[in-house]
Amino acid sequence: MKYFNIVFAVFAVILIQACNPMDDILEDLEISNTVVADLDLTLTEDDYGLVGLSFPNFGSDDEAKTLIPDILTEKYPQFGEGSSALVTYDIYSPVRINDEYMDTVRTEDYEALGFTYGNLDGVNDIVDVIEYKFPDAGERDVVTLTYEWYCGGCPDQGTRTSKIANYDGSWYVSYVPTSEDYAFMGQSFPNFDSRTTARERIAYVLSDRYPFAEAGDIRTAVFTYTYVPDGGSRQFEDFLVVFEYDGSSWVPFQDVVSQTLQLGHDGSAWVPDNTIKYNMTGDDFAWVAAEFGDRNPDGASSADRYGNFDLTLWSNDQILEAVGELLLDLFPAVEGQKYLVSYATWEPGAGTGELHVIYEGGSYVEVR
């Protein structure tokens, strides 16, 4: 009879509040609908639409960090404190020229840099000139430089003009297609009206020009891109492309790239978080036992034998020290990296413990 009364009361509340959302009913009944889970999620086009984006990508990392929590809240309202999410998303991050410079190397420039023959004969010479003449130029800037070139036996000795691009702090003499190159790549005019086509076909040319490239090598190219803006006249502009050799082909950097973001639920909202969850194994306890045999003989012996921290033999500070040193042995030390480490305990009685730590100033300290 008591069970019947409870059920009847619940249904009465539901009938009375039938126009309210289910979340309100659960709240009125003080029934928690939060769960703890670890997500591994790749955003779909519909997910971007949830936060009002017209395109399936974010415009910046900051925008991603702001909007991804809203997406998670919308899709998984039942997930609460302790939940984590590893989200793969697309970001619109095109390689674009920032500033362009143009100059000619003059006699006084050669003299100032010690080029006694009045010419350049290697890539390092070109970079020396760029850094001398354009000390303020930097990331994704392109310098069009005219200079005298001599490299024993080269067919194009004499006056040369090159476009030198800065990418990721280094200068690269860019491949610039000639009229003949454009024709070879199937273009009726010396330009491309499709950046995708340009990347694909220039990659093919680079494979022919640099057959002995090694994985990880970087090359840049600058081509003429043409387009007609809405209501405007045809435009022509230099367009920078960066390529990386993957061991078999030159791969162009695309306008849209995939990235990942780690988030955690703090009890009220999803927040960007780089915490890595790690569970200690029997091998980890054996390592701790070997390292702490002198500092905590009884605790080390117990850890080695039972594969746990006996809390009658290990203090909180000693566990923190042991976990911190274990992480330094297992993973590269990265400033600001967080770990949530789970481990077996004896209290007495079998149990589990967790320690949330962050690497700061050369060691792991507890996150409080």
C-alpha positions as CSV (number, residue, x, y, z in Angstrom):
1,M,0.0,0.0,0.0
2,K,2.9,2.4,0.8
3,Y,4.5,1.6,-2.6
4,F,1.2,2.3,-4.3
5,N,0.8,5.7,-2.6
6,I,4.3,6.7,-3.6
7,V,3.7,5.8,-7.3
8,F,0.4,7.5,-7.2
9,A,1.9,10.7,-5.8
10,V,4.6,10.7,-8.5
11,F,2.0,10.4,-11.3
12,A,-0.1,13.0,-9.7
13,V,2.8,15.5,-9.8
14,I,3.4,14.6,-13.4
15,L,-0.2,15.1,-14.4
16,I,-0.4,18.4,-12.5
17,Q,2.8,19.6,-14.2
18,A,2.3,17.9,-17.5
19,C,3.0,21.2,-19.4
20,N,6.5,21.5,-17.8
21,P,9.6,20.0,-19.3
22,M,10.8,16.7,-17.8
23,D,13.8,18.4,-16.3
24,D,11.6,20.5,-14.2
25,I,9.7,17.4,-13.0
26,L,12.9,15.7,-12.1
27,E,14.1,18.8,-10.3
28,D,10.8,19.1,-8.3
29,L,11.2,15.5,-7.3
30,E,14.8,16.1,-6.3
31,I,15.9,13.2,-8.6
32,S,19.4,13.8,-10.1
33,N,19.8,13.1,-13.8
34,T,23.6,13.7,-14.0
35,V,26.0,11.0,-14.9
36,V,29.8,10.8,-15.2
37,A,31.2,9.8,-18.5
38,D,34.2,10.2,-20.8
39,L,33.4,11.3,-24.3
40,D,35.5,11.0,-27.5
41,L,33.6,13.2,-30.0
42,T,34.1,14.5,-33.5
43,L,31.8,17.5,-34.2
44,T,29.4,17.2,-37.2
45,E,27.9,19.9,-39.3
46,D,24.8,19.8,-37.2
47,D,26.8,20.4,-34.1
48,Y,28.2,23.7,-35.4
49,G,24.7,24.7,-36.3
50,L,23.7,24.3,-32.6
51,V,25.7,27.4,-31.8
52,G,24.6,29.4,-34.8
53,L,27.6,28.8,-37.1
54,S,26.9,28.8,-40.9
55,F,30.0,26.8,-41.7
56,P,31.2,23.6,-40.1
57,N,34.3,25.1,-38.5
58,F,35.4,27.7,-36.0
59,G,37.3,30.9,-36.8
60,S,39.8,30.6,-34.1
61,D,40.9,28.6,-31.1
62,D,39.3,31.1,-28.8
63,E,36.0,30.7,-30.5
64,A,36.3,26.9,-30.2
65,K,37.0,27.1,-26.5
66,T,34.0,29.4,-26.1
67,L,31.4,27.5,-28.1
68,I,32.3,23.8,-27.7
69,P,31.1,23.9,-24.0
70,D,27.7,25.1,-25.3
71,I,27.6,22.3,-27.8
72,L,28.4,19.7,-25.1
73,T,25.7,21.2,-22.8
74,E,23.1,21.0,-25.6
75,K,24.0,17.5,-26.6
76,Y,24.7,15.9,-23.2
77,P,22.7,17.8,-20.5
78,Q,22.8,14.8,-18.3
79,F,26.6,14.7,-17.9
80,G,27.9,16.3,-14.8
81,E,30.9,16.9,-12.6
82,G,33.8,14.5,-13.3
83,S,32.9,14.0,-16.9
84,S,35.5,14.6,-19.6
85,A,35.4,15.2,-23.3
86,L,38.0,14.9,-26.0
87,V,36.5,16.9,-28.9
88,T,37.9,16.9,-32.4
89,Y,36.8,20.0,-34.4
90,D,37.7,21.9,-37.5
91,I,39.2,25.4,-37.5
92,Y,39.4,27.8,-40.4
93,S,43.1,28.6,-40.3
94,P,44.3,29.5,-43.8
95,V,47.9,30.3,-44.6
96,R,47.8,33.8,-45.8
97,I,50.4,36.4,-46.6
98,N,50.6,39.0,-43.8
99,D,52.8,41.7,-45.4
100,E,54.7,41.9,-48.7
101,Y,58.1,43.6,-49.2
102,M,60.1,44.3,-52.4
103,D,63.7,45.4,-52.8
104,T,66.9,45.0,-54.8
105,V,70.2,44.1,-53.3
106,R,72.6,46.9,-54.0
107,T,76.4,47.2,-54.0
108,E,76.4,48.6,-50.5
109,D,74.3,45.7,-49.3
110,Y,76.8,43.2,-50.7
111,E,79.7,45.1,-49.1
112,A,78.0,45.4,-45.7
113,L,77.4,41.6,-45.6
114,G,80.9,40.7,-46.8
115,F,79.9,39.4,-50.3
116,T,83.1,40.6,-52.0
117,Y,82.1,39.3,-55.5
118,G,78.8,41.3,-55.5
119,N,76.5,38.2,-55.7
120,L,74.8,35.5,-53.7
121,D,75.6,31.8,-54.2
122,G,73.4,29.9,-51.7
123,V,70.1,29.9,-49.8
124,N,71.9,30.9,-46.6
125,D,73.2,34.1,-48.4
126,I,69.7,35.0,-49.4
127,V,68.4,34.6,-45.8
128,D,71.3,36.7,-44.5
129,V,70.2,39.5,-46.9
130,I,66.6,39.2,-45.9
131,E,67.4,39.5,-42.2
132,Y,69.7,42.4,-42.9
133,K,67.4,44.4,-45.0
134,F,64.1,43.5,-43.4
135,P,64.7,43.0,-39.6
136,D,61.0,43.6,-38.8
137,A,59.6,41.1,-41.3
138,G,58.2,38.0,-39.7
139,E,55.6,35.2,-39.8
140,R,53.9,34.7,-43.2
141,D,55.6,37.8,-44.7
142,V,56.8,37.5,-48.2
143,V,59.8,39.4,-49.6
144,T,60.3,39.8,-53.4
145,L,64.0,40.2,-53.7
146,T,66.1,40.9,-56.8
147,Y,69.8,40.0,-56.6
148,E,72.8,38.8,-58.5
149,W,73.2,35.0,-58.4
150,Y,76.2,32.9,-59.0
151,C,76.3,29.2,-58.3
152,G,79.0,27.4,-60.3
153,G,77.5,25.9,-63.5
154,C,73.9,26.9,-62.8
155,P,72.1,27.8,-66.0
156,D,70.2,30.8,-64.4
157,Q,73.2,32.8,-63.2
158,G,72.9,36.5,-63.3
159,T,70.1,38.7,-62.1
160,R,67.4,36.7,-60.4
161,T,64.1,37.6,-58.6
162,S,62.8,35.3,-55.9
163,K,59.9,35.4,-53.4
164,I,61.1,34.4,-50.0
165,A,58.4,33.4,-47.4
166,N,58.6,33.2,-43.7
167,Y,56.8,30.3,-42.1
168,D,57.0,29.2,-38.5
169,G,60.1,31.4,-38.0
170,S,62.1,30.2,-40.9
171,W,62.7,31.7,-44.4
172,Y,62.1,29.7,-47.5
173,V,62.8,30.5,-51.1
174,S,59.4,29.8,-52.6
175,Y,58.6,28.0,-55.8
176,V,56.9,30.5,-58.2
177,P,55.3,29.0,-61.3
178,T,56.4,30.5,-64.6
179,S,54.1,30.9,-67.6
180,E,55.3,27.6,-68.9
181,D,54.6,26.0,-65.5
182,Y,51.0,27.3,-65.5
183,A,50.5,25.9,-69.0
184,F,52.0,22.5,-67.9
185,M,49.5,22.5,-65.0
186,G,46.6,22.9,-67.4
187,Q,46.0,26.6,-66.9
188,S,45.0,28.8,-69.9
189,F,46.4,31.9,-68.1
190,P,49.3,32.3,-65.7
191,N,47.1,32.1,-62.6
192,F,44.7,29.9,-60.7
193,D,41.1,30.6,-59.9
194,S,40.9,27.7,-57.6
195,R,43.1,27.4,-54.5
196,T,42.3,23.7,-54.2
197,T,43.4,23.0,-57.8
198,A,46.6,25.1,-57.3
199,R,47.6,23.2,-54.2
200,E,47.1,19.8,-55.9
201,R,48.9,20.6,-59.1
202,I,51.8,22.5,-57.4
203,A,52.3,19.4,-55.1
204,Y,52.8,17.3,-58.3
205,V,55.4,19.8,-59.6
206,L,57.3,19.8,-56.3
207,S,57.5,16.0,-56.4
208,D,59.2,16.2,-59.8
209,R,61.5,19.0,-58.7
210,Y,62.6,17.6,-55.3
211,P,62.8,13.8,-55.7
212,F,65.1,13.3,-52.8
213,A,63.0,15.1,-50.2
214,E,62.9,13.6,-46.7
215,A,59.8,13.2,-44.4
216,G,59.2,16.5,-42.6
217,D,60.8,18.8,-45.2
218,I,59.0,22.0,-45.7
219,R,58.6,23.9,-49.0
220,T,56.6,27.1,-49.8
221,A,55.1,28.2,-53.1
222,V,53.6,31.6,-54.2
223,F,51.2,31.5,-57.0
224,T,48.9,34.1,-58.6
225,Y,45.3,33.7,-57.5
226,T,42.5,35.4,-59.4
227,Y,38.9,36.0,-58.3
228,V,36.0,38.3,-58.8
229,P,34.5,39.7,-55.6
230,D,30.7,40.4,-55.5
231,G,30.0,43.4,-57.5
232,G,33.6,44.1,-58.2
233,S,36.2,43.6,-61.0
234,R,38.7,40.8,-61.3
235,Q,41.5,40.7,-58.7
236,F,44.9,39.2,-58.8
237,E,47.0,38.5,-55.7
238,D,49.9,36.5,-54.5
239,F,48.8,33.4,-52.5
240,L,51.1,31.5,-50.2
241,V,51.0,27.7,-49.8
242,V,53.0,25.6,-47.4
243,F,53.8,22.0,-48.2
244,E,55.3,19.2,-46.0
245,Y,56.8,16.0,-47.3
246,D,55.2,13.0,-45.7
247,G,57.7,10.5,-47.1
248,S,56.0,9.8,-50.4
249,S,54.4,13.1,-51.5
250,W,54.2,16.8,-50.8
251,V,51.1,17.6,-48.7
252,P,49.7,21.1,-48.8
253,F,48.4,22.8,-45.6
254,Q,44.7,23.3,-46.1
255,D,42.5,26.3,-45.1
256,V,40.6,24.0,-42.7
257,V,42.5,21.9,-40.3
258,S,41.4,19.4,-37.5
259,Q,42.3,20.0,-33.9
260,T,41.4,18.5,-30.6
261,L,40.3,20.1,-27.3
262,Q,40.1,18.4,-23.9
263,L,37.4,19.6,-21.6
264,G,36.1,18.7,-18.1
265,H,32.9,19.3,-16.3
266,D,33.4,21.2,-13.1
267,G,29.9,20.6,-11.7
268,S,28.2,23.6,-13.3
269,A,29.7,23.8,-16.8
270,W,32.2,22.3,-19.3
271,V,35.5,24.0,-19.2
272,P,38.6,23.5,-21.4
273,D,41.0,21.2,-19.6
274,N,44.1,19.3,-20.6
275,T,43.8,16.8,-17.8
276,I,44.9,13.3,-18.7
277,K,43.3,10.4,-16.8
278,Y,45.7,7.7,-15.8
279,N,45.2,4.5,-13.8
280,M,48.3,3.1,-12.0
281,T,49.1,-0.5,-12.8
282,G,51.0,-3.3,-11.0
283,D,54.1,-2.4,-12.9
284,D,53.8,1.2,-11.7
285,F,53.6,0.1,-8.1
286,A,56.7,-2.1,-8.7
287,W,58.5,1.0,-10.0
288,V,57.4,3.0,-7.0
289,A,58.7,0.2,-4.7
290,A,62.1,0.2,-6.3
291,E,62.4,4.0,-6.1
292,F,61.1,4.4,-2.6
293,G,62.8,1.4,-1.0
294,D,65.2,3.7,1.0
295,R,62.7,6.6,1.7
296,N,59.8,4.4,2.8
297,P,60.9,0.8,3.3
298,D,57.7,-0.6,4.7
299,G,55.5,1.3,2.3
300,A,57.6,0.3,-0.7
301,S,57.6,-3.4,0.3
302,S,53.8,-3.3,0.7
303,A,53.3,-1.6,-2.6
304,D,55.5,-4.1,-4.4
305,R,53.7,-7.1,-2.8
306,Y,50.1,-5.9,-3.0
307,G,50.0,-3.4,-5.8
308,N,48.5,-0.6,-3.8
309,F,49.2,2.2,-1.4
310,D,48.6,1.0,2.2
311,L,47.3,4.2,3.8
312,T,48.7,3.1,7.2
313,L,52.2,3.2,5.6
314,W,51.9,6.0,3.1
315,S,51.1,9.6,4.0
316,N,49.3,11.9,1.5
317,D,52.6,13.8,0.9
318,Q,54.4,10.6,0.2
319,I,51.8,9.4,-2.3
320,L,52.0,12.8,-4.0
321,E,55.8,12.5,-4.2
322,A,55.6,8.9,-5.6
323,V,52.9,9.8,-8.2
324,G,54.8,12.9,-9.3
325,E,58.0,11.0,-9.8
326,L,56.2,8.2,-11.6
327,L,54.6,10.6,-14.1
328,L,58.0,12.2,-14.8
329,D,59.3,8.7,-15.6
330,L,56.3,7.8,-17.8
331,F,55.6,11.0,-19.7
332,P,57.5,14.1,-21.1
333,A,57.3,17.0,-18.7
334,V,55.1,19.8,-20.1
335,E,54.5,22.9,-18.1
336,G,50.8,23.2,-17.2
337,Q,50.0,19.6,-18.0
338,K,47.5,18.0,-15.6
339,Y,46.9,14.4,-14.7
340,L,44.1,12.7,-12.7
341,V,45.8,9.6,-11.3
342,S,43.7,6.7,-9.9
343,Y,45.4,4.1,-7.7
344,A,44.5,1.2,-5.5
345,T,44.6,1.6,-1.7
346,W,44.4,-0.4,1.5
347,E,42.7,1.6,4.1
348,P,42.5,-1.1,5.8
349,G,40.1,-2.7,3.3
350,A,40.5,-2.4,-0.5
351,G,39.7,1.0,-1.9
352,T,40.7,3.5,-4.6
353,G,42.2,6.9,-4.5
354,E,42.6,9.8,-6.9
355,L,45.2,12.5,-7.1
356,H,44.8,15.6,-9.4
357,V,48.2,17.1,-10.2
358,I,49.7,19.7,-12.5
359,Y,53.3,20.1,-13.7
360,E,54.6,23.5,-12.5
361,G,58.2,24.7,-12.1
362,G,59.9,21.4,-12.5
363,S,57.6,19.1,-10.5
364,Y,54.1,17.9,-10.1
365,V,52.0,19.6,-7.4
366,E,48.5,18.9,-6.3
367,V,45.6,20.8,-7.9
368,R,43.5,22.3,-5.2
